[in-house]
Amino acid sequence: MRAPRPAGYATSTTTNANPHTSTDPVPETATTETEAETNTTKEEPKESLEKQHAQLKDLYLRSLADVQNTITRGKREQQSAREFAIQQFAKDIISIADTLEIAMANIPKENENEKKGLELTSNELKKIFAKHGVTGKKMIPPYRRQTA
């Protein structure tokens, strides 16, 4: 036996064939509006839209700033990677320049032509280093480090 429904609820005479929808009674007052509610609902959408606009604008500006920061960070990391690769290459070449200088110092006097050739090569390397701002101490070649 069912309990009686409270006053103000509409009764439904149709049976709902779909088991997924609710058959609960709907209050009759939900479908009627008073004039006071109508006046406030006209103002509420404008305020609601302004608030939503402000939120979306803030979200847009934050997203734009995030994209710009990502681009800047990517460029900076790319530049850093290039500089690191160049530094590693320059360190390897400096080792060769040091080896050339050691070879020039150890060439006998009767081999002046070879010595001049090594000096020209060494001078060209020094010019290239100066052009690219590579400076530093002389490096000891790896095979000399063991005895140094």
C-alpha positions as CSV (number, residue, x, y, z in Angstrom):
1,M,0.0,0.0,0.0
2,R,1.4,3.4,-1.0
3,A,1.6,6.4,1.3
4,P,-0.5,9.4,0.3
5,R,1.3,12.1,-1.7
6,P,1.9,15.5,-0.2
7,A,-0.3,18.4,-1.4
8,G,1.1,20.3,-4.3
9,Y,2.4,17.3,-6.3
10,A,1.0,16.5,-9.6
11,T,-0.1,13.0,-10.3
12,S,0.7,11.2,-13.5
13,T,-1.8,8.9,-15.1
14,T,0.5,7.6,-17.8
15,T,2.9,4.7,-17.2
16,N,6.5,5.1,-18.2
17,A,7.7,2.2,-20.3
18,N,11.3,3.2,-20.0
19,P,12.9,1.7,-16.8
20,H,15.7,4.2,-16.9
21,T,13.6,7.3,-16.4
22,S,12.1,8.4,-13.1
23,T,8.5,8.1,-12.4
24,D,8.7,10.3,-9.3
25,P,6.0,13.1,-9.2
26,V,7.1,16.6,-10.1
27,P,6.1,19.5,-7.9
28,E,3.5,21.7,-9.5
29,T,5.3,24.9,-8.2
30,A,8.3,24.1,-10.3
31,T,6.5,25.0,-13.5
32,T,5.1,28.4,-12.3
33,E,7.1,31.6,-11.8
34,T,6.3,34.7,-10.0
35,E,7.0,38.2,-11.2
36,A,9.8,38.8,-8.7
37,E,11.6,35.7,-10.0
38,T,11.2,36.9,-13.6
39,N,12.8,40.2,-12.8
40,T,15.8,38.7,-11.0
41,T,16.3,36.1,-13.7
42,K,16.6,38.9,-16.3
43,E,19.5,40.4,-14.4
44,E,21.1,37.1,-13.4
45,P,22.0,36.0,-17.0
46,K,23.8,39.3,-17.6
47,E,25.8,39.0,-14.4
48,S,26.4,35.4,-15.1
49,L,27.6,36.0,-18.6
50,E,29.9,38.9,-17.4
51,K,31.4,36.6,-14.8
52,Q,31.8,33.8,-17.3
53,H,33.4,36.2,-19.8
54,A,35.9,37.4,-17.1
55,Q,36.8,33.8,-16.3
56,L,37.3,32.8,-20.0
57,K,39.3,36.0,-20.6
58,D,41.6,35.1,-17.6
59,L,41.9,31.5,-18.8
60,Y,42.8,32.8,-22.3
61,L,45.4,35.2,-21.1
62,R,47.0,32.5,-18.8
63,S,47.0,30.0,-21.7
64,L,48.6,32.6,-24.0
65,A,51.3,33.4,-21.4
66,D,51.9,29.7,-21.0
67,V,52.4,29.2,-24.7
68,Q,54.8,32.2,-24.9
69,N,56.8,30.8,-22.0
70,T,57.0,27.4,-23.6
71,I,58.2,28.9,-26.9
72,T,60.8,31.0,-25.0
73,R,62.0,28.0,-22.9
74,G,62.3,25.9,-26.1
75,K,64.4,28.5,-27.8
76,R,66.6,28.9,-24.8
77,E,67.1,25.1,-24.4
78,Q,67.8,24.8,-28.2
79,Q,70.4,27.5,-27.9
80,S,71.9,25.9,-24.9
81,A,72.1,22.5,-26.7
82,R,73.9,24.2,-29.6
83,E,76.4,25.9,-27.4
84,F,77.1,22.7,-25.5
85,A,77.7,20.8,-28.8
86,I,80.0,23.6,-30.0
87,Q,81.9,23.6,-26.7
88,Q,82.5,19.8,-26.9
89,F,83.7,20.1,-30.5
90,A,86.0,23.0,-29.6
91,K,87.5,21.0,-26.7
92,D,88.3,18.2,-29.1
93,I,89.8,20.6,-31.6
94,I,91.9,22.4,-29.0
95,S,93.5,19.0,-28.2
96,I,94.5,18.7,-31.8
97,A,95.9,22.3,-31.8
98,D,98.0,21.4,-28.7
99,T,99.3,18.3,-30.4
100,L,100.3,20.4,-33.4
101,E,102.3,22.7,-31.2
102,I,104.1,19.8,-29.5
103,A,104.8,18.3,-33.0
104,M,106.3,21.7,-34.1
105,A,108.5,21.9,-31.1
106,N,109.9,18.4,-31.7
107,I,110.6,18.6,-35.4
108,P,114.4,18.5,-36.2
109,K,115.9,21.6,-37.8
110,E,116.6,19.8,-41.1
111,N,112.9,19.4,-41.6
112,E,112.0,23.1,-41.9
113,N,109.4,22.6,-44.6
114,E,107.4,20.2,-42.4
115,K,107.7,22.7,-39.5
116,K,106.4,25.6,-41.7
117,G,103.4,23.4,-42.8
118,L,102.5,22.6,-39.2
119,E,102.9,26.3,-38.2
120,L,100.5,27.4,-41.0
121,T,98.0,24.8,-39.9
122,S,98.4,25.8,-36.3
123,N,98.0,29.5,-37.2
124,E,94.8,28.8,-39.1
125,L,93.3,26.9,-36.2
126,K,94.2,29.8,-33.9
127,K,92.4,32.2,-36.3
128,I,89.3,30.1,-36.3
129,F,89.4,29.8,-32.5
130,A,89.7,33.6,-32.2
131,K,86.9,34.1,-34.7
132,H,84.6,32.0,-32.6
133,G,85.8,33.3,-29.2
134,V,87.4,30.0,-28.2
135,T,90.2,30.8,-25.7
136,G,91.7,28.9,-22.8
137,K,94.7,27.2,-21.4
138,K,96.7,24.7,-23.4
139,M,95.5,21.1,-22.9
140,I,97.8,18.2,-22.4
141,P,97.0,15.5,-25.0
142,P,95.6,12.3,-23.5
143,Y,98.7,10.2,-24.3
144,R,100.9,12.8,-22.4
145,R,98.7,12.9,-19.3
146,Q,99.9,9.6,-18.1
147,T,103.5,10.8,-17.9
148,A,102.8,14.4,-16.9
